[in-house]
Amino acid sequence: MFFQRILRSHALGVLAVVIVVGAVYAQTLGFGFVWDDDQIIYGRIEYQSPSRWLEAVRQPLDFSPNYFRPLALSSLLVQIWVWQANPAPFHAANVLIHLVNTALVCVLGLRLLGGRWQGVLAGALYGAHPALVESVAFVSSRYDLLATLFLLLALWLEGRLQGAARVAGVAVAFLLALLCKEVALTLPLVMLLWQLAVGYSTDAKTPSSKVPPASQGEPPTLGSPHAAGVTSRMGWRFSLAYVRDLLRRERALYVGLAVALGVYLGLRYAALGYLFTAPLNEAQIDTGTPLQHLLLVGRTLATLTGLAVFPFFSITPAHHSELPIPLSDGWAWAQLAIAVAVVAGVGWAARRQPRVGWLLGAGLVALLPVLNLRPMEFAFGVFTAERFLTFPLALIVLGLMAGLLGWASARRVQAIQGAMVGYCAALLLTTAYNLPNWRDAESFWKWLTVAAPRSPIGYSNLSDLYNKQGRHIEALEYAEKAIQVAPRSGMGYVNKGVALLRLGDPDAAIALFRQATEIEPHNIVGWNNLAVMLSERGEFNESERIIRERVLGRTPKFYGHQALGLLYARKARLDLAEAEFRAAYALIPNPAGTAAEQGLRELQQASKWIAAAHHWMNQRDLTTAEAHLQAAAQRDPDRVAYGIALARLRILQNRPAEAKQALTDLRERGYRDQTLDALLAEAEQMLARRSR
């Protein structure tokens, strides 16, 4: 009866945490799509149809050739097929996954802390943490949320199941996490540290001969002062022996993890044709010299660990830094010192309080893929993201909670517990305060200009938003601010050029587009806009060269075809323009209102084809003129206009009899036109000369 009451109280505690966290995040159900959501969710035409599911998931994401995440992507695709452009179900799914993750952290905390209520508090700290606002409110963080779900599930199954079911369950959870995001690769080492922290001798496992029991053959638990004293006294010799013993006894589990990893690598190679490939150089962070690279790693680690511990004044969608980091940046050196202190502190904890150290070490291991050891692929000046904490934060919170409980004496324990509850309340309030910034695109980008004033991303995207809304004066203002804070970022120049173009200054727009491409040679939007403007000016050769060398085949894939369609339409090659517009249209998930859609609609007019045919007759390219007239005939042309064009072409082809027949038919139908009469006279003269 006593244990049933404890279990009931634990369940009620977990439920209370889930309800409170869910109530805070419920407002996201009224939020829209922001940031990269449109590109990630609706960026490819194959995402729109269930029949193209396999084609969609076998490709890497647009942002990197190494982002292969078919399971998490499939969760988004199902919602696209069912709910189309309604953002509410997408947000609801993110909140639900976060609540499940929060419940799992509560359960793991209860196991880790020997059933103490502070285990539930650890879950509350995780669920309320402001650093996870991005993970939940940003629909495109589904990859992080689902990977975290399966990684936490693997840790839970490790202690819940036994025998073959335990091995299979953990291995399957690992495989599913890998299919959501590549950062899950760290789980085997995280699992090792987790097992060391929990205590290998617990539950149904055989007690290790290396571990003295606390009493009557029972293994020490984390909450036991006796256990902490024993492990502290035995030091590293005990730890190494314990690791060897654990690995020997857990061979089946780690073999299962290795098999899951092998299956994942096989699926990845079968889908992509490679395991890893170098991304485009311009997509990666510029790390500079090895010393500058070290400063970047230190800044990344210090930022993420700082966010985990004290997230009250530093929450932002874009953590900005000058890159490469200048060696004269004193704060970067201070952050490197902080990072070294963090690593050293975890090492010290592993020696003095091994279970706490192993948990914190597991958190650091989970961060390894995102510490810029290998340069990340980000937009201008961004070096890390808060969504990277989605899984590591759970381990860090559990480790810190265990450390506080181990450190607190009987006299201080109530004060510390009260402080932790107050800290949790502060986290919750900070989360509630920051959430409305994700409500819509304008709120989001305005917040970013305040939260990261040295980053051009907020200013540039706000300018782009206002250009799309026709608010070109405001767009110009924010574009100039983007250029001011980051003269080496091309998008400020692009958006300023668009604003000036709409305000009637095409010459300045062309100059700005060209400047953007000089600053950022990989700026696809700048190259695309420059090529389109040059084609408008009749500089067709230069425009086509730019499109084929700089735009075609790059993301977004429809840009190149659409630009070529506009180019060929202006060159009166409507046959080629139609093919390019169709190619672009097939690649645009929502083509309504685009240049490709408008171009195809205009090409349904026979008059366009007839005019192009006259152009090519003037150029004496009769074959191309013939092709355009044939296309016009398929579009229900005006009889007189078509007949005149056809007669003119037949005269130029030295086929006057056919020309006369076409013109005579028009006359007999009652049509009269001066041009018709003139062409008929010319055809009759040609026939008369032949008869002499």
C-alpha positions as CSV (number, residue, x, y, z in Angstrom):
1,M,0.0,0.0,0.0
2,F,2.9,2.4,0.9
3,F,4.5,1.8,-2.5
4,Q,1.2,2.3,-4.3
5,R,0.8,5.6,-2.6
6,I,4.3,6.7,-3.7
7,L,3.6,5.7,-7.3
8,R,0.3,7.5,-7.2
9,S,1.9,10.6,-5.9
10,H,4.7,10.4,-8.5
11,A,2.1,10.0,-11.3
12,L,0.2,13.0,-10.0
13,G,3.4,15.0,-9.8
14,V,4.3,14.2,-13.4
15,L,0.8,15.0,-14.6
16,A,0.8,18.3,-12.8
17,V,4.1,19.3,-14.5
18,V,2.8,18.3,-17.9
19,I,-0.4,20.3,-17.3
20,V,1.5,23.4,-16.3
21,V,4.0,23.2,-19.1
22,G,1.2,22.4,-21.6
23,A,-0.8,25.4,-20.4
24,V,2.1,27.7,-21.1
25,Y,2.7,26.4,-24.6
26,A,-1.0,26.2,-25.5
27,Q,-0.8,29.7,-26.9
28,T,1.4,28.4,-29.7
29,L,-1.6,26.8,-31.3
30,G,-2.6,30.2,-32.5
31,F,0.8,31.0,-34.0
32,G,1.7,31.0,-37.6
33,F,4.7,29.8,-39.5
34,V,7.9,31.8,-39.0
35,W,11.6,31.9,-40.1
36,D,12.4,28.9,-42.3
37,D,9.1,27.1,-41.8
38,D,7.9,27.8,-45.3
39,Q,11.0,26.5,-46.9
40,I,11.4,23.5,-44.7
41,I,7.7,22.5,-44.7
42,Y,6.6,23.6,-48.1
43,G,9.9,24.0,-49.9
44,R,9.6,21.1,-52.3
45,I,6.9,20.1,-54.6
46,E,7.3,16.4,-53.8
47,Y,6.3,17.1,-50.2
48,Q,2.7,17.8,-51.3
49,S,1.7,14.3,-52.4
50,P,1.6,11.0,-50.5
51,S,2.5,9.3,-53.8
52,R,5.9,11.0,-53.7
53,W,6.7,10.2,-50.1
54,L,9.6,7.9,-50.9
55,E,11.1,10.4,-53.3
56,A,10.8,13.1,-50.6
57,V,12.4,11.2,-47.7
58,R,15.3,9.7,-49.8
59,Q,16.7,13.2,-50.4
60,P,18.7,15.3,-48.0
61,L,17.2,18.5,-46.7
62,D,17.8,21.7,-48.7
63,F,20.1,23.2,-46.1
64,S,22.9,20.6,-46.3
65,P,23.6,17.5,-48.4
66,N,24.3,15.7,-45.1
67,Y,20.9,16.3,-43.5
68,F,19.2,12.9,-43.9
69,R,16.2,12.8,-41.6
70,P,13.4,10.7,-43.1
71,L,11.4,9.9,-40.0
72,A,11.0,13.4,-38.6
73,L,10.4,14.7,-42.1
74,S,7.7,12.1,-42.6
75,S,5.9,13.4,-39.5
76,L,5.8,16.8,-41.1
77,L,4.7,15.4,-44.5
78,V,1.7,13.6,-43.0
79,Q,0.5,16.8,-41.5
80,I,1.0,18.6,-44.8
81,W,-1.1,16.0,-46.6
82,V,-3.9,16.2,-44.0
83,W,-3.9,19.9,-42.9
84,Q,-2.2,21.7,-45.8
85,A,-1.3,25.2,-44.8
86,N,-3.0,25.3,-41.4
87,P,-0.2,25.9,-38.8
88,A,-2.2,24.9,-35.7
89,P,-1.8,21.1,-36.0
90,F,1.9,21.5,-36.6
91,H,2.3,23.5,-33.4
92,A,0.1,21.1,-31.5
93,A,2.3,18.2,-32.5
94,N,5.4,20.0,-31.3
95,V,3.8,20.8,-28.0
96,L,2.6,17.2,-27.5
97,I,6.1,15.9,-28.3
98,H,7.6,18.3,-25.8
99,L,5.2,17.3,-23.1
100,V,6.1,13.6,-23.6
101,N,9.8,14.6,-23.4
102,T,9.1,16.5,-20.2
103,A,7.3,13.5,-18.7
104,L,10.2,11.2,-19.7
105,V,12.6,13.5,-17.9
106,C,10.4,13.4,-14.8
107,V,10.4,9.6,-14.9
108,L,14.2,9.4,-15.5
109,G,14.7,11.9,-12.6
110,L,12.6,9.8,-10.3
111,R,14.7,6.8,-11.2
112,L,17.9,8.6,-10.8
113,L,17.1,10.2,-7.5
114,G,15.7,7.1,-5.9
115,G,12.0,8.2,-6.1
116,R,12.5,11.6,-4.5
117,W,10.1,14.3,-5.5
118,Q,13.0,16.4,-6.8
119,G,13.0,14.0,-9.8
120,V,9.7,15.5,-10.8
121,L,11.1,19.0,-10.2
122,A,14.0,18.2,-12.6
123,G,11.4,17.4,-15.3
124,A,9.6,20.7,-14.5
125,L,12.9,22.6,-14.9
126,Y,13.4,20.9,-18.3
127,G,9.8,21.5,-19.5
128,A,9.8,25.1,-18.5
129,H,13.3,26.0,-19.7
130,P,13.3,29.1,-22.0
131,A,16.1,27.7,-24.1
132,L,13.5,25.2,-25.4
133,V,11.1,27.9,-26.6
134,E,12.7,27.6,-30.1
135,S,12.4,23.9,-30.1
136,V,8.7,24.0,-29.4
137,A,7.4,27.2,-31.0
138,F,9.5,26.8,-34.2
139,V,7.7,24.1,-36.2
140,S,10.9,23.2,-38.1
141,S,12.5,22.1,-34.8
142,R,10.5,18.9,-35.1
143,Y,13.7,17.2,-35.9
144,D,15.3,18.0,-32.5
145,L,12.1,17.2,-30.6
146,L,11.6,13.8,-32.1
147,A,15.3,12.9,-31.9
148,T,15.1,13.8,-28.2
149,L,12.0,11.8,-27.7
150,F,13.6,8.6,-28.9
151,L,16.9,9.3,-27.1
152,L,15.1,9.8,-23.8
153,L,13.0,6.7,-24.6
154,A,16.2,4.7,-25.1
155,L,17.4,5.8,-21.6
156,W,14.0,4.9,-20.1
157,L,13.8,1.5,-21.8
158,E,17.3,0.7,-20.6
159,G,16.1,0.7,-17.0
160,R,12.6,-0.5,-17.6
161,L,13.0,-3.7,-19.7
162,Q,15.1,-6.8,-19.2
163,G,16.9,-9.3,-21.4
164,A,16.4,-9.4,-25.2
165,A,13.4,-7.0,-25.0
166,R,15.7,-4.4,-23.3
167,V,18.4,-4.7,-26.0
168,A,15.9,-4.6,-28.9
169,G,13.9,-1.7,-27.4
170,V,17.0,0.5,-26.8
171,A,18.4,-0.4,-30.2
172,V,15.2,0.4,-32.0
173,A,14.9,3.7,-30.1
174,F,18.4,4.6,-31.1
175,L,17.7,3.8,-34.8
176,L,14.6,6.0,-34.8
177,A,16.5,8.9,-33.2
178,L,19.2,8.6,-35.9
179,L,16.4,8.8,-38.5
180,C,15.3,12.1,-37.0
181,K,18.6,13.9,-36.6
182,E,22.3,13.0,-36.9
183,V,23.2,14.3,-33.4
184,A,21.8,11.0,-32.0
185,L,25.1,9.4,-33.0
186,T,26.4,10.2,-29.5
187,L,23.9,7.9,-27.7
188,P,26.3,4.9,-27.2
189,L,28.7,7.1,-25.2
190,V,25.8,8.9,-23.5
191,M,24.4,5.5,-22.6
192,L,27.6,4.4,-21.0
193,L,27.8,7.6,-18.9
194,W,24.2,7.3,-18.0
195,Q,24.6,3.7,-16.8
196,L,27.5,4.8,-14.7
197,A,25.4,7.6,-13.2
198,V,22.4,5.5,-12.5
199,G,24.4,2.7,-11.0
200,Y,25.0,-0.5,-12.9
201,S,24.2,-2.7,-10.0
202,T,20.5,-1.6,-9.7
203,D,17.3,-3.2,-10.6
204,A,17.5,-6.8,-12.0
205,K,21.2,-6.6,-12.9
206,T,23.7,-8.7,-11.1
207,P,25.6,-6.7,-8.5
208,S,29.2,-6.0,-9.4
209,S,31.9,-7.4,-7.2
210,K,33.7,-4.1,-7.5
211,V,30.9,-2.1,-5.7
212,P,30.5,-2.5,-2.0
213,P,26.9,-2.7,-1.0
214,A,25.2,0.0,1.1
215,S,23.4,-2.6,3.2
216,Q,22.5,-6.3,3.1
217,G,23.6,-6.7,-0.5
218,E,21.5,-3.8,-1.8
219,P,23.4,-1.6,-4.3
220,P,23.9,2.1,-3.5
221,T,21.6,4.5,-5.1
222,L,22.2,8.1,-6.2
223,G,20.4,9.5,-3.2
224,S,22.6,7.5,-0.8
225,P,25.3,9.4,1.1
226,H,27.0,6.1,1.6
227,A,27.2,5.5,-2.2
228,A,28.7,9.0,-2.8
229,G,31.3,8.5,-0.1
230,V,32.3,5.1,-1.4
231,T,32.7,6.2,-5.0
232,S,34.6,9.3,-3.9
233,R,37.0,7.3,-1.8
234,M,37.6,4.7,-4.4
235,G,38.3,7.3,-7.1
236,W,39.4,6.6,-10.6
237,R,40.6,3.1,-10.0
238,F,37.1,2.2,-9.0
239,S,35.6,4.0,-12.0
240,L,37.8,2.3,-14.5
241,A,37.2,-1.1,-13.1
242,Y,33.5,-0.3,-12.9
243,V,33.5,0.7,-16.6
244,R,35.3,-2.5,-17.6
245,D,32.8,-4.5,-15.6
246,L,29.8,-2.7,-17.1
247,L,31.0,-3.1,-20.6
248,R,31.6,-6.8,-20.1
249,R,28.2,-7.3,-18.6
250,E,26.4,-5.1,-21.1
251,R,27.9,-6.6,-24.3
252,A,24.5,-7.4,-25.7
253,L,23.2,-3.9,-25.2
254,Y,26.1,-2.2,-26.9
255,V,26.2,-4.8,-29.7
256,G,22.5,-3.9,-30.2
257,L,23.4,-0.2,-30.5
258,A,26.2,-1.1,-33.0
259,V,23.7,-3.1,-35.1
260,A,21.2,-0.2,-35.0
261,L,24.0,2.2,-36.1
262,G,25.0,-0.2,-38.9
263,V,21.3,-0.4,-40.1
264,Y,21.1,3.4,-40.1
265,L,24.4,3.8,-42.1
266,G,23.1,1.3,-44.6
267,L,19.8,3.1,-45.1
268,R,21.7,6.4,-45.3
269,Y,24.0,5.1,-48.0
270,A,21.2,3.5,-49.9
271,A,19.2,6.7,-50.0
272,L,22.0,9.3,-50.6
273,G,24.7,7.3,-52.3
274,Y,27.2,8.5,-49.6
275,L,27.6,8.6,-45.9
276,F,29.0,12.1,-45.7
277,T,30.0,14.7,-48.3
278,A,31.6,18.0,-48.0
279,P,29.0,20.8,-48.3
280,L,29.5,23.9,-50.3
281,N,32.3,25.9,-48.8
282,E,30.2,29.0,-48.5
283,A,27.6,27.2,-46.4
284,Q,29.9,26.5,-43.5
285,I,31.1,28.8,-40.8
286,D,34.4,30.5,-41.6
287,T,36.5,29.4,-38.6
288,G,39.7,31.1,-39.7
289,T,43.0,30.0,-38.2
290,P,43.3,27.0,-35.8
291,L,43.4,29.4,-32.9
292,Q,40.4,31.3,-34.1
293,H,38.6,27.9,-34.5
294,L,39.5,27.1,-30.9
295,L,37.9,30.5,-29.8
296,L,34.8,29.6,-31.8
297,V,34.5,26.2,-30.1
298,G,35.0,27.9,-26.7
299,R,32.4,30.5,-27.5
300,T,29.9,27.8,-28.6
301,L,30.3,25.7,-25.5
302,A,30.2,28.7,-23.2
303,T,27.1,30.0,-24.8
304,L,25.2,26.7,-24.7
305,T,26.2,25.9,-21.1
306,G,25.4,29.5,-20.1
307,L,22.0,29.2,-21.6
308,A,21.4,25.9,-19.8
309,V,22.2,27.5,-16.4
310,F,21.1,31.1,-16.7
311,P,18.8,31.7,-19.7
312,F,17.0,34.8,-18.5
313,F,18.7,37.6,-20.5
314,S,20.1,35.8,-23.5
315,I,17.3,34.0,-25.3
316,T,17.4,34.9,-29.0
317,P,16.7,33.0,-32.3
318,A,20.1,34.0,-33.7
319,H,23.3,34.0,-31.6
320,H,25.6,36.3,-33.6
321,S,29.3,36.6,-33.7
322,E,31.9,38.1,-36.0
323,L,33.4,35.2,-37.9
324,P,36.2,34.3,-38.0
325,I,36.5,35.5,-34.4
326,P,39.2,38.2,-34.2
327,L,42.1,37.3,-31.9
328,S,41.6,40.7,-30.3
329,D,38.1,39.8,-29.0
330,G,38.6,39.8,-25.3
331,W,35.1,38.3,-24.6
332,A,36.0,35.3,-26.8
333,W,39.0,34.6,-24.7
334,A,36.9,34.9,-21.6
335,Q,34.4,32.4,-23.1
336,L,37.2,30.0,-23.9
337,A,38.3,30.2,-20.3
338,I,34.7,29.5,-19.2
339,A,34.5,26.6,-21.6
340,V,37.8,25.2,-20.2
341,A,36.4,25.7,-16.6
342,V,33.2,23.9,-17.6
343,V,35.1,20.8,-18.9
344,A,37.5,20.9,-15.9
345,G,34.6,21.2,-13.5
346,V,32.9,18.2,-15.0
347,G,36.1,16.3,-14.7
348,W,36.5,17.3,-11.1
349,A,32.9,16.3,-10.4
350,A,33.5,12.9,-12.0
351,R,36.3,12.4,-9.5
352,R,34.6,13.8,-6.4
353,Q,31.0,13.1,-7.1
354,P,31.1,10.5,-10.0
355,R,27.4,10.2,-10.6
356,V,27.0,13.9,-11.0
357,G,30.1,14.2,-13.1
358,W,29.0,11.3,-15.4
359,L,25.6,13.0,-15.9
360,L,27.1,16.3,-16.8
361,G,29.7,14.6,-18.9
362,A,26.9,12.9,-20.8
363,G,25.4,16.3,-21.4
364,L,28.7,17.6,-22.8
365,V,29.1,14.5,-25.0
366,A,25.6,15.1,-26.4
367,L,26.7,18.6,-27.3
368,L,29.8,17.4,-29.2
369,P,28.2,17.4,-32.7
370,V,27.1,21.0,-32.4
371,L,30.2,22.6,-30.8
372,N,31.7,23.6,-34.2
373,L,34.4,21.1,-33.9
374,R,33.3,20.6,-37.5
375,P,32.1,24.0,-38.7
376,M,28.3,24.2,-38.7
377,E,26.3,25.4,-41.6
378,F,24.5,28.6,-40.7
379,A,23.4,32.0,-42.1
380,F,25.7,35.0,-41.8
381,G,27.2,35.4,-38.4
382,V,25.2,32.7,-36.6
383,F,27.3,30.2,-34.7
384,T,24.9,28.2,-32.6
385,A,21.2,27.6,-31.9
386,E,19.2,27.0,-28.8
387,R,17.4,24.0,-30.3
388,F,20.7,22.2,-30.0
389,L,20.0,21.9,-26.2
390,T,16.8,19.9,-26.6
391,F,18.4,16.6,-25.6
392,P,21.6,17.7,-23.8
393,L,19.6,19.9,-21.5
394,A,17.8,16.9,-20.0
395,L,21.1,15.4,-18.9
396,I,22.5,18.7,-17.6
397,V,19.4,19.4,-15.6
398,L,19.4,15.9,-14.0
399,G,23.1,16.2,-13.3
400,L,22.8,19.6,-11.6
401,M,19.8,18.5,-9.6
402,A,21.7,15.4,-8.4
403,G,24.7,17.6,-7.5
404,L,22.6,20.1,-5.5
405,L,21.0,17.3,-3.5
406,G,24.3,15.7,-2.9
407,W,25.8,19.0,-1.7
408,A,23.0,20.1,0.5
409,S,23.3,19.4,4.2
410,A,20.4,18.8,6.5
411,R,20.5,22.5,7.5
412,R,20.5,23.9,4.0
413,V,18.3,21.4,2.2
414,Q,15.0,23.3,2.6
415,A,16.6,26.6,1.5
416,I,18.0,24.9,-1.6
417,Q,14.8,23.2,-2.4
418,G,12.9,26.5,-2.1
419,A,15.5,28.1,-4.3
420,M,15.0,25.4,-6.9
421,V,11.3,25.9,-6.9
422,G,11.8,29.6,-7.3
423,Y,14.2,29.0,-10.1
424,C,11.7,26.8,-11.9
425,A,9.1,29.6,-11.5
426,A,11.5,32.1,-13.0
427,L,12.1,29.7,-16.0
428,L,8.4,29.4,-16.5
429,L,7.8,33.1,-16.5
430,T,10.7,33.7,-18.9
431,T,9.3,31.1,-21.3
432,A,5.8,32.7,-21.1
433,Y,7.4,36.1,-21.7
434,N,9.3,35.0,-24.8
435,L,6.7,32.9,-26.5
436,P,4.6,35.7,-28.1
437,N,7.7,36.7,-30.1
438,W,7.0,33.6,-32.2
439,R,3.4,34.5,-33.0
440,D,4.0,35.7,-36.6
441,A,6.7,36.7,-39.0
442,E,6.7,40.4,-38.2
443,S,6.7,39.9,-34.5
444,F,9.5,37.4,-34.8
445,W,11.8,39.5,-37.0
446,K,11.2,42.6,-34.9
447,W,12.2,40.7,-31.8
448,L,15.3,39.5,-33.5
449,T,16.4,43.0,-34.3
450,V,16.2,43.7,-30.5
451,A,17.5,40.4,-29.2
452,A,20.4,40.2,-31.7
453,P,21.0,43.8,-32.8
454,R,24.5,43.0,-34.3
455,S,23.0,40.4,-36.6
456,P,21.7,41.5,-40.0
457,I,19.3,38.6,-40.2
458,G,16.4,40.3,-38.4
459,Y,16.7,43.6,-40.4
460,S,17.1,41.8,-43.7
461,N,14.2,39.5,-43.2
462,L,12.0,42.3,-42.0
463,S,12.9,44.3,-45.1
464,D,12.0,41.3,-47.3
465,L,8.7,40.9,-45.5
466,Y,7.8,44.5,-46.0
467,N,8.8,44.3,-49.7
468,K,6.4,41.4,-50.1
469,Q,3.7,43.4,-48.4
470,G,4.3,46.4,-50.6
471,R,5.6,48.6,-47.7
472,H,8.7,49.6,-49.7
473,I,9.6,52.7,-47.7
474,E,9.8,50.6,-44.5
475,A,11.6,47.9,-46.4
476,L,14.2,50.4,-47.5
477,E,14.7,51.6,-43.9
478,Y,15.4,48.1,-42.5
479,A,17.6,47.1,-45.5
480,E,19.8,50.1,-44.8
481,K,20.0,49.0,-41.1
482,A,21.1,45.5,-42.2
483,I,23.8,47.0,-44.4
484,Q,24.9,49.3,-41.5
485,V,25.3,46.4,-39.0
486,A,26.8,44.0,-41.5
487,P,28.4,45.5,-44.6
488,R,29.7,42.1,-45.6
489,S,26.2,40.5,-45.7
490,G,24.7,40.5,-49.2
491,M,21.0,40.2,-48.3
492,G,20.8,43.8,-47.0
493,Y,21.9,45.0,-50.5
494,V,19.4,42.6,-52.2
495,N,16.5,43.8,-50.2
496,K,17.5,47.5,-50.6
497,G,17.7,46.9,-54.4
498,V,14.2,45.3,-54.4
499,A,12.8,48.3,-52.5
500,L,14.4,50.8,-54.8
501,L,13.2,48.9,-57.9
502,R,9.6,49.0,-56.6
503,L,10.1,52.7,-55.8
504,G,11.1,53.4,-59.5
505,D,15.0,53.3,-59.5
506,P,16.0,50.3,-61.5
507,D,19.6,51.5,-62.1
508,A,20.2,51.7,-58.4
509,A,18.6,48.3,-58.0
510,I,21.0,46.7,-60.5
511,A,24.0,48.3,-58.9
512,L,22.9,46.9,-55.5
513,F,22.2,43.4,-56.8
514,R,25.7,43.4,-58.4
515,Q,27.2,44.6,-55.1
516,A,25.5,41.8,-53.2
517,T,27.0,39.2,-55.6
518,E,30.5,40.7,-55.2
519,I,30.2,40.6,-51.4
520,E,28.7,37.1,-51.3
521,P,29.4,35.2,-54.5
522,H,27.0,32.4,-53.3
523,N,24.1,34.7,-52.9
524,I,21.5,33.0,-55.2
525,V,18.8,35.7,-54.7
526,G,21.2,38.4,-55.7
527,W,22.4,36.6,-58.8
528,N,18.8,35.8,-59.8
529,N,17.6,39.4,-59.4
530,L,20.6,40.7,-61.3
531,A,20.0,38.3,-64.2
532,V,16.3,39.2,-64.4
533,M,17.1,42.9,-64.5
534,L,19.8,42.4,-67.2
535,S,17.3,40.5,-69.3
536,E,14.9,43.4,-69.0
537,R,17.5,45.7,-70.3
538,G,18.2,43.4,-73.3
539,E,21.5,42.1,-72.1
540,F,20.5,38.6,-72.9
541,N,23.8,36.9,-73.2
542,E,25.1,38.1,-69.9
543,S,21.8,37.3,-68.2
544,E,21.8,33.8,-69.5
545,R,25.4,33.2,-68.5
546,I,24.7,34.3,-64.9
547,I,21.6,32.1,-64.7
548,R,23.3,29.0,-66.0
549,E,26.5,29.5,-63.9
550,R,25.1,30.9,-60.7
551,V,21.4,30.1,-60.3
552,L,20.3,27.0,-62.2
553,G,20.3,23.9,-60.1
554,R,20.7,25.7,-56.8
555,T,18.2,26.0,-54.0
556,P,15.5,27.1,-54.5
557,K,15.5,25.0,-57.6
558,F,12.7,26.8,-59.4
559,Y,14.7,30.1,-59.5
560,G,16.9,29.2,-62.4
561,H,14.0,27.9,-64.6
562,Q,11.8,30.9,-63.8
563,A,14.6,33.3,-64.7
564,L,15.3,31.5,-67.9
565,G,11.6,31.6,-68.7
566,L,11.5,35.4,-68.3
567,L,14.7,35.7,-70.4
568,Y,13.3,33.6,-73.3
569,A,10.0,35.4,-73.2
570,R,11.8,38.7,-73.6
571,K,13.8,37.2,-76.5
572,A,10.5,36.1,-78.1
573,R,11.5,32.4,-77.8
574,L,8.2,31.5,-76.4
575,D,8.7,27.8,-77.0
576,L,11.7,27.8,-74.8
577,A,10.1,30.1,-72.3
578,E,7.1,27.8,-72.0
579,A,9.3,24.8,-71.2
580,E,11.2,26.7,-68.5
581,F,8.1,28.1,-66.9
582,R,6.6,24.6,-66.8
583,A,9.8,23.3,-65.2
584,A,9.7,26.1,-62.6
585,Y,6.0,25.6,-62.0
586,A,6.6,21.9,-61.3
587,L,9.1,22.8,-58.6
588,I,7.1,25.4,-56.8
589,P,4.9,24.0,-54.0
590,N,2.5,27.0,-54.1
591,P,2.9,28.6,-57.6
592,A,0.0,31.0,-57.4
593,G,1.1,34.5,-58.1
594,T,4.6,33.6,-59.1
595,A,6.3,34.7,-62.3
596,A,6.2,31.2,-63.6
597,E,2.4,31.0,-63.1
598,Q,1.9,34.4,-64.6
599,G,4.1,33.5,-67.6
600,L,2.3,30.3,-68.4
601,R,-1.0,32.2,-68.2
602,E,0.2,34.8,-70.6
603,L,1.5,32.2,-73.0
604,Q,-2.1,30.8,-73.3
605,Q,-2.8,33.9,-75.4
606,A,-2.4,33.2,-79.1
607,S,-1.6,36.9,-79.8
608,K,1.7,36.4,-77.9
609,W,2.8,33.6,-80.2
610,I,1.7,35.5,-83.3
611,A,3.7,38.6,-82.3
612,A,6.7,36.4,-81.6
613,A,6.3,34.8,-85.1
614,H,6.3,38.2,-86.7
615,H,9.5,39.0,-84.7
616,W,11.3,35.9,-86.1
617,M,10.0,36.6,-89.6
618,N,11.7,40.0,-89.3
619,Q,14.8,38.2,-88.3
620,R,14.4,35.9,-91.2
621,D,14.4,32.8,-88.9
622,L,11.4,31.2,-90.6
623,T,11.7,27.8,-88.9
624,T,11.3,29.5,-85.5
625,A,8.5,31.6,-86.8
626,E,6.7,28.5,-88.1
627,A,7.0,26.8,-84.7
628,H,5.4,29.8,-83.0
629,L,2.6,30.0,-85.5
630,Q,1.8,26.3,-85.0
631,A,1.7,27.0,-81.2
632,A,-0.7,30.0,-81.9
633,A,-3.0,27.7,-83.9
634,Q,-3.5,25.5,-80.8
635,R,-4.7,28.5,-78.7
636,D,-7.8,29.6,-80.7
637,P,-6.2,32.7,-82.3
638,D,-8.0,35.6,-83.9
639,R,-8.7,34.5,-87.5
640,V,-7.5,37.7,-89.2
641,A,-4.3,38.1,-87.1
642,Y,-3.4,34.4,-87.6
643,G,-4.3,34.4,-91.3
644,I,-2.2,37.5,-92.0
645,A,0.8,36.0,-90.1
646,L,0.5,32.7,-91.9
647,A,0.2,34.4,-95.3
648,R,3.2,36.5,-94.6
649,L,5.3,33.5,-93.5
650,R,4.2,31.6,-96.7
651,I,5.3,34.5,-98.8
652,L,8.7,34.7,-97.1
653,Q,9.0,30.9,-97.7
654,N,8.3,31.5,-101.4
655,R,5.0,29.7,-101.2
656,P,2.6,32.4,-102.6
657,A,-0.1,29.9,-103.7
658,E,-0.7,28.9,-100.0
659,A,-0.5,32.5,-98.9
660,K,-3.2,33.5,-101.5
661,Q,-5.4,30.6,-100.5
662,A,-5.3,31.6,-96.8
663,L,-6.0,35.2,-97.6
664,T,-8.8,34.4,-100.0
665,D,-10.5,32.2,-97.4
666,L,-10.5,35.2,-95.1
667,R,-12.0,37.4,-97.7
668,E,-14.7,34.9,-98.5
669,R,-15.6,34.8,-94.8
670,G,-16.2,38.5,-95.0
671,Y,-13.0,39.8,-93.3
672,R,-11.5,43.0,-94.7
673,D,-8.2,44.5,-93.7
674,Q,-5.6,46.7,-95.4
675,T,-2.7,44.4,-94.4
676,L,-4.7,41.4,-95.8
677,D,-5.2,43.2,-99.1
678,A,-1.6,44.2,-99.4
679,L,-0.4,40.7,-98.7
680,L,-2.9,39.2,-101.2
681,A,-1.6,41.6,-103.8
682,E,1.9,40.6,-103.1
683,A,1.1,36.9,-103.4
684,E,-0.7,37.5,-106.7
685,Q,2.3,39.4,-108.0
686,M,4.6,36.5,-107.1
687,L,2.4,34.0,-108.8
688,A,2.2,36.3,-111.9
689,R,5.9,36.5,-112.2
690,R,6.2,32.7,-112.0
691,S,3.6,32.2,-114.8
692,R,5.6,34.4,-117.2
